Structures are given as structure tokens and as C-alpha cells.
Amino acid sequence: MTIRLLLADDQALVRGAMAALLGMEPDLEVVAEVGRGDEVVAAVREHAVDVALLDVEMPGLDGIAAARQVAAQVPSCRVLIVTTFGRAGYLRQAMAGGASGFVVKDTPAKLLADAVRRVHQGLRVVDPALAADSLVHGDSPLTDRESDVLRAARSGGTVADIARILHLSEGTVRNHLSAAIGKTGARTRAEAVRLADDHGWLLT
């Protein structure tokens, strides 16, 4: 039986390379490609997709949110996250959201094809290094509001800028920044943003 695949990645060259590699497998067929996360569910339905391979960072909707939509609306389709961003926080969110697998883009073609087959069979496939990292770092220690403040701080604006964006007082923003810096073990606001991003804690 041929396994019908959807590739979702905002980089056309990456999609093309993956389609070419997976298309060489006799039991795999790429039947749809999209460049936005908010196009995934419609394409899955239209093309009767068996396994959707999703990148994490895409316009419209990130891959983890798209995975949640697929799991809720088209549960017959399995989701395999294939991303450059091998972050433990992303892994935990993806698996909690209904993805069946999580691998990084430098996975050899044969192993990627095998991951697709295993996911299609109902098994879970996780990059072993990421799995270990996920156990070390655990869930995000940040509250939702602390995460909001760090996301708003990415642009490097002032406390007043962040307060205006989030409709908070400057004192409240300072308190949340201080808490986030402490929880991430950072020394500065910029370092807190970087560390939280590295762990995958700031994905919306």
C-alpha cells in the first residue's frame, strides 16, 4: 500500500528536496505540498493524506498548532514534525498536541522514510538526542504572561514599549521580566529571551 504524504514547509527548496528523496521510496508518494501552516488541514482533507510532515516555524500557523488541528479534525492522518529547530520544548508541545513523531531535517533520507512508515503504523518516533534533552529541561517554568513579555521583548524595545504592546503597567512588565530572568537562569533580558527560545518555550 502506498502511503500518501503532505509536506508543509515555507522553504520551497526544502520541500522540493524532501519530495525528491521520499519519492524515491516505492511505498511513499508526496501528494501535496504547502508553504503555510494554516493550509495544512484543508490539504490533508483534499488529498486524503496518510502522514503530514510539518515544519515548526511557518507563516499563518506554526507546525505545532497545525498538528493540533490535524489531530482534532482529521485524526486518521498522522503527523511527523520535521524541523531544523530541534528544541526540547518544541518536542514536548508537539507530542502533547497530537504529533506522532519529531525528527530533525538532517535525518538521513532512509531514516526519515522509516520514520514515516513507523508513524503510519501508529508508532511514535522521536529523535533520541531530543528525547534526552526534553527529560533534562522539562516543561517551561514560565507563566503564560512571562512568556508573553519575553516574546514582546524579542524586538529589543523598552519596558514602556512592551507595556504598551501588552496593555500592562510598566511595573508589571518589570516584575514579569525579573521573574523570567530568574527562572531561565539568565543575567539579562536579552539572554532570557535567547534561552527561552533555545528551549522552545516561546512558541505561540
Steps between C-alpha positions, in 0.01 A plus 500: 500500500626847410523750787370841390707792632459873546806724540454832682802731502531867410826438313425373150850359453471292816158370394636413158800314640287303745246416229776373272658286772175353632367449147780254435343260749261260323237513775500878558328764287502877558149605400498858634736782598415821687706793623276619783379336817144623455476310170577159651158372608329590171776329300490192723127467437516577127775249425406225748843525665623215719802676656562876517863611538498845659770757568468690829549862397265592216288805415129497569521232768797325655545128445413405857168686484438343157570156651236568765250591230572186300468280809167660589346527154655217295610239756557238228803702385822458699736794554880490490680822594813544285686814601829683515406616849583200718385649831380299794210736566378460142518123533291495817239737354480305174451161664247643746315656206451176313812457286619141467863581430768768518827491303749757377558587135851358483359152564630270220243436225466129576440569870245770414315257272507241778364758745211569261419128480513454877279803563253369241490170691393688812841502669676798655833615362718750686855616435689334791721800576196726522319252720790505745516880490127519567542294815779730620321831439143396573197719446525877477529661844356824361145615557294599196545867581877465549516331159297784348739756645808317368344467155430873500858564616646324193493825303724668756249769592488681832290399800258774396477349149424154641244645741324677213495186282358280777277765662678461833655746743876549481534370855319179409725452198810549715371242750434243225839565340675458834318172564578371151867590532517311829320193368717472189821554696586796280685816591323736264166535325658421161661186639167391651336534158779301335495220757122471494509490119774236504286277722193553281303672774385803301317338211150645485 
